[in-house]
Amino acid sequence: MAALIPDGSILLRYCVAAFLCLLGATAASAQPLVVALGDSNTAGWGVGQANAFPSQLNAMLQRRGYNARIANAGVSGDTFGGMLARLDSSVPSGTRLVIVQGGYNDLIRGTPRDVIIARIQGILAQLRARRVPAVLCGFFFPEWDAVGRKLAAQYGARFVPGSTCYSPRHTGPDRLHMSAEGHTVVAQRLMPVVASALGGARVQHAKRTAAAPKTRAATAR
């Protein structure tokens, strides 16, 4: 039986569609990736990932011209031990920045202080070995901020107080997990920190935007 030869117009449309898909995938992979690694307050327990601070932070960055995307790697109920165990799978190659948030579940489970510290050290040490900058959030309990600040300095990470990554004034029905408004507050607080860490991502985006009108004008002539 003779082989079926696709119509030329159909073949052309197929090639164009495949090219656009490839172009889109390439553009997405070129965006600097920021991973939010954490527990339920990162995952968005009670409000959903769409309202969680990583998603809101992603939108804020895009509106301000930063060519970056935030990946939500939060797992409800997770501990620093769990984050350390899944670090390689949660933080893919090429990640530009990692926001590390956690601590509450470790403390309520009675994990010894030295074990908690060792696990945070493990996370920060692995990220430093991979040359991935990190932002370490302070813990649910403010007295742990001093510990976090010291560890961040030890491993060259940025430290932000626990009051930056959690808003006790904006909680949901359980009086523990943040409401959507709380996640908005956290995203706003983290915005300048992440923007500073990304540095040139905005500059590159701005150059492309500025060049676009010239290209269109040249085409019109």
Summary of the structure (lengths in Angstrom):
residues: 221
radius of gyration: 21.5
end to end distance: 52.4
largest distance: 78.4
contacts: 687
relative contact order: 0.14
helix: 58%
strand: 12%
